[in-house]
Amino acid sequence: MSKLSWISDEALNKEVTSLLQKADEAKTKADKKFGSNVIDPFSAVFNMAGFKLSYDDWHKTETTRQAQKTLQNHIGEFHQKILGSVNGWSDLERGNVVDLSSEKQMIIAEIKNKYNTISGGKLSELYNSLDRLVMPKASKYKNYTAYYVTIIPKNKKRTNSLFTPSDKDRGKKCEDNELIREIDGASFYELVTGSKNALRDLFDVLPKVVKECGGYQIDNFIQLKNYFDQAFE
């Protein structure tokens, strides 16, 4: 029996393994290239003094921070590939205007890991890109519903609403369009899988998959589940 009803163990293990490898590569790269980017020596002094760190502790913390920043860029892609592995959905990979599509449900989606991944001024550009996909008669996605997905929402409430960001050039919000919407991660996982608790179920099974694929035991997962509850309703 599969760990999750809506994705095969093979696909799940593949994406977890890939992300673990990227984490390892990010750590190795940060170690090798430490100092190749200018280090703020003032920040180093006050970090060491303010947090009572030795130089070695500060160096380890700074290296980890740089590696985490790199890894964070891959988390959204992880969700994209997990969702793209669900039956009836396609991961469109990099280089396309959007990340996911479902011909059966007539949906396309742009996946971002967190609500602040795209700056406010760029949101209208995303709106216009989605508009150009779902509105023209000649588009292959004509009459599809386009979703801007933020896995981690600004607040933990579920939402599936019109996407109407401010257009600074025009001095007003983008026009209401029922085919252009924004949605949180938990709601979109439910939309894709048909399971209301799909995102929670994925999170709950991760320690087991991480141990199987990477040999690492996640410590104090109960506390991490509390963080999940703080992020999602």
Secondary structure by P-SEA (a helix, b strand, c coil): ccccccccaaaaaaaaaaaaaaaaaaaaaaaaacccccccaaaaaaaaaaacccaaaaaaaaaaaaaaaaaaaaaaaaaaaaaaacccccccccccccccccccccbbbbbbcccccccccaaaaaaaaaaacccccccccccbbbbbccccccccccccccccccccccccccccccccccccaaaaaaaaccccaaaaaaaaaaaaaaaaaccccccaaaaaaaaaaaacc
